[in-house]
């Protein structure tokens, strides 16, 4: 019954486990993005160090994803998914146990923490590749939309859960730092739950035409997409959710609880937009949906940077949230449609790696800009660079041949 409600028609039931796993990860990522700067500041670290640790999380994820893209086709995707879940479990427990900058930096680099609004972890290409084999054509786009939708909804509830540490301090009479550690322990517990969930996903038939293979005929297309996605990711890294929360704390002295409420509503708007994305794409195409919703979203971000009051700033940021992520399911479906089935896992990895590498450097820059008092700079730079990406990808791929029913 649950499968019929969640999955599109003619979809392999295996996809349900992947969607649930994505939802659990999104929930903990939602509150980690808000609480990470709070936790690090509570430990006595500075703004620049917060940005550096955020960069380390993205850089480590990028290198791990790169390894999956280069060598992952030699191993069972199910085994790689389980190993990633085990790493998530260890990451949460170790991050909760440490207080010094260097151990935290190493754990952030090796582990699976995600300080951003999107999913940039090693899970992403593995889950995308498995989902691609679970449906075809419009059903595949709808499946990716549900994947993004469930992630966005659960991330918004996770952002709302960022208020729990304050509740713990009042009800359980514990210190704020201890309450924050509890949230990272919960992150690890969720990782263990995902490991249990993924242990029964069967491995794909390595002898079939859909079996994972390294990049071949689609190499040039994938490399071009990867270069463009890296620009988009670098721009987004300037304002990952952890830094956006920090901007709200510094610019308007927003409380942790109110920041959680804002990210909750932003996440719900993002979820609604991703639900509509397949319908829009069916009318105007995948690429047009990616671009024509993204540009207005980035204009809203630029305007928000100069708003004199919290209410106006939040209003434009929420308008941005209602549009900015409609490109996520359509972008994924676009990548899967322009490569051969056997190349999908490698294509997902090779387009994700540059995104993560580019995004890894920019949080440090964004944190440095905030530390120097240039509070509007990260928002403006993010919006301008993303608009440049939108225009460029539209021109470069407007005549691309799609194989949506392969």
N, C-alpha and C positions, 0 to 999 in steps of 0.2 A: 504493500500500500504506500509506504514511504517512497519507494522507488518511482511509482507512477506520479506522485505529487511533485517530486524534485526533478526527476530526469526527463529530458525531452523524449518524444516518441522514437522508437527504433534505436535506443541507446543501450550499450552493454551495461549490465548492473554493476560491473566492477567500478564504474565511474562514481557510484554512490560513496564508496569508501574514500575515494580521492577528494570528493567534495566535503565530506565530513572532516577529513584531516585538514584540508585547507581552512575550514571554518574554525577549528580549534586553534590552529596557528595564528589566524587573524585575530582572534580574541586576545591572546596574550601579547601579540605584536601591538595591538591597539593601546594597551595600557603601558607597555614598555616604552613606546615612543614618547608618552607624556611623562612617565616617571623616571626615565633614564637621567635627564638633566637634574631633576630634583634629588635623586639618589646620589649622584656624583657630587653635587654641590653640598649635600648633607655630609658627605665624607670629607669635605674640606678642599675639593678640587676647584679649579677656576674655570671660567668660560672657555678659554682657549683649550684647556684639557678636555672639556666636554666635547668640543668639536673634533679633537684629535681621536678620542675614543669612538665617536660616531663614524669617523672616517675608517678607523681600523676594522669596525664590524663590516663595513661595505667592501673594503679591500680584501679581507679574508674570504668573504662570501664569493667575491669575484674569482679569486684564484681557485677556490674549491670547485666552482662552477666550470671554470676553464678545464680543470682536470677531468670533470665528467664529460665535457665536450670532446676532449682529445682521446681519452682512454675508456670512457664509460660504455661504449658500444661492446666492449669485450666482456662486460659483466651483466648479470641480471639486474634489470631496473628495480625489481622488487627488493633485491638485496641492498642496492644503493639507497633506496627510500628508507629501509629499516635502519641502515647505518646513519643516515642523516637524522632520523628521529632519536637514535641513541645519543648522537652528538648534542642534540637540542636538550636532552635530559641532563647531560653532564654540564652543559653551559650554564643552565639556570642555577644548579646547585653550587657550582664553583663561583659564579658571579656574586651569589648571596653570601658566600663565605669570606670574600676578600674585602680589604679596605684601602690598600695602597694602589697608587696609580699604575705602576709597571705590571703587577700581576693582572690588574683589571684590563690593561691594554692588551696583554697577551691573550687573555680569555676572550676579549672582544674580537681579536683578530682570528683566532682559531675557531671560535664558536659560531652560533647561529642567530645572535641577537639582531634585531632589525629596527633601526631608529626612524625609518621612513614610512610614508603613507602607503607605498606599494610593496609588493613581495619581491625581494631581491635575493632570496636565499637559494641554496643549492636544490631545494625541493622543487623550485619553479620549472626548470627544463624537464626534470624527470616526470613531474605530474602532467605537464603539457603534452609530452610525448605519449604518455599512456592514455590521456583523454582523447588525443587525435585518433587513436585506434578504436575508440569506443563509439564513434559516430561519423557521419559523412555529410557533406553539403551544408544546407541551412541548419540541420540538426547539430552540426559541429559548432557553428557560430553560437547557437542557442546554449549549447553545453558550456562553452567558454564564458558566455554571459552569466550563466548560473554560477560558474566557478568564481568569477569576479564579484557577482552579486552577493553570494554567501560570505565571501571574504570581507566585502565592504560592510555588510550588516553586522557581522561578528566583530569586526574591528571597531565599529562605532560603539557597540556594547562594551568592548574592552576599554575604550577610552573613558566611558562612563565609570568603569570599575577603577579608574585611576583615583577616584575619591575614597576608595576603601582604606588606604593607609590612615587618612585622617579619622575615619570612622573607628579604626582599630585603636588609635590613640585615645579616643574619647570613651569607647565602650570597654575595651580590654585593658585600658590603662597601661599601654606600652609606649615606649619612645617612638618617635617618627622613624628613626633610622631602622629600628627593629621591625616596624610595620612594613617598611619598604623592602627589607630583606625577605619577608614572608611572600611578597608578590613575585620575587625572582625564584623563590623555591617553588611556587605554584607554576611558574613558567617551565621548570624542569619536570614537574609532575605531568604536565600536559604533554611534554615531549615523550615521556614514557607511555602515555595513553596512545599517542599516535603510533609509536612502535608496535603496540599490541594490535592496533587497528590495521596496520599495513602488513602484518605478518602473514595474512591469508590471501593477499593479492597474488594471483598466479603469475609466473614469469612468462613473457611472450615467447612464441615459438621462434627460435633463432634460425630456423630453416625457411621461414616464410618470406614473401616479398616485403612484408611490413617489418621484418626484423631490423633492429638498429644497424646502421652502417655509417662510416665516416662521410664527410662531405665530398660530393663528386660533381655531378652536372650543375647543381645549384650554387656552387661555391661563389661565383662572382656576385650573384644576387644577394646571397647571405652576407658577404663582406660589405657590400654597399649599404644594406639595411643596418648592419652592425655599426658602421661608422655614423650613420644618421641617428640611430638610437643612443649612441654614446653622447652626442651633443644634447639630446633631450635629457638624458640621465644626469649629465654634469650640471645642467641647469636646475633639475629637480633636487640634486644634492645640496645646492646652496640653501635650500629651505626644506629639509626633511622635517617631519612632524616634531621631532625633538627640538630642532632649532626654531620652528614656528612657535612652539610652546614657550621657548625661552624668549622669543621676541615679544610675545604677549605678556609674559611676566615682567620684562624690562620696560616695555613701552607704556603699558596700561596697569601694571601691578595686579594682573589678574591672579586670582587664587587657583590652587590646584584643582579644587572641586569645580570651579567655573570653567577652567580649561577643559576638564573632562567632559562637561556638558556641551561645550562648543564642538569638540571633536566627535562627540556622539551624534549631534545633528549633522555635522559635516559628513560623517560616514553614512548616515541614512540617505542624505541627498545623493551622495556618490553611488550608493546601492540602487536607488531609483533610476539614476541615469544609466547605469549598466544594464538594468532590466529593459530599458527602452532601446539600448544600442542595437540589438539585432533587428528590430523593426525599422529603425532609421537606416541601417545598413542595407536592408532588403530593398529599400526605396532608392537610395542615392549611392550605394556601394560602400565597400569597406574603407577604402582610402578617403573618400569624401567625408565619411562619418568621423574618421580619425582627425582630419584637419579642421573641418568647419565647426566642430564643437570645441576644439582645443584653443583656437585663436581667441574667441571671446572670453574663455576662462582665464587666459593669461593677461588679457587686458584688465579684467577685474582684479587680478593680483597686483598689477602695477598701481591701479587706482587706490587699492587698500593701503598701500605703503604710505600714502600721503594724507589719509583721513585723520582729522584732528581729534575725533572721539572714538571711544571703544565701540559704541553701537554701530557707527558707520563702517568702521574697519571690519567688524564681524559680519555685517551685512554683505559687503563685497567679497569677503572670504567664503561665505556660504554660497553666494552666487557662483563663485569659482568652483566650489565643490560639486555643484549641480551639473557642471559641464566637463570638468577637467579629466575625469576618468572614463568617459565614454569611449575613448580610444583604446582602452586596455583590452577588452575582449575582441574588438575588431582588429587591433594590431596583432594579437596572437593568431586569430583566424587567418589574417592576411599572410603572416609568415608561413603557417602550415599549408596554405593554399598555393604558394609560389615555389614550393620545393617538392621533391618526390617523397612518397611515404617513408621509404627507408632512411631518408636524410632528416626526418623531423626531429629526432632526439638531438642530433648534432646541430641542426639549425637552431633549435631552441636554446642550446647551450652557447653557441657562438654569437647569437644575438643578445643573450643575457649577459655574457661576460664583459663586453665593452661597456654595457650599461652600468654594471657594478663597478668596474674599474674607474670609469669616468665619474660616477657618483661618489666614489670613495675619497677622491681628492677634495671635492667641493665643500663638504661639511666643515673641514678645517678652515677653509677660506671664509665660509659663511660665519663660523664662530669668531674668527679674527675680526671680521667687519663689525659684528655686534659688539665685540670687546672694545673696539676703538670708538664706538659711539655712532657709527654710520648705520643707524637702525633701518633706514629705508633701502639701503644698498642691496642686501640679499634678495629682497622681494622684487625690486626693479630688474636686477640682473637676471634673476630666474625667469621672469615674464618675457623679457626681450629675447633672450636666447631660445626660449621655447617657441616663440613666434617665428624666429629664423628657421628653426627645425621644421615647423609646420609647412612653411612655404617651400622649403627645399625638398622635402619628401613628396609633396604634391607634384612638383615639377619633374622629379626624377622617376616617379613610378606611375604617372597618370595613364600610361599605356601598357602597364604590366599585365601579362597573361596569367589568369588565375585558373587553378584546377580544383575548384571547391568540392567536386564530387569524387575525387580520388580516394 
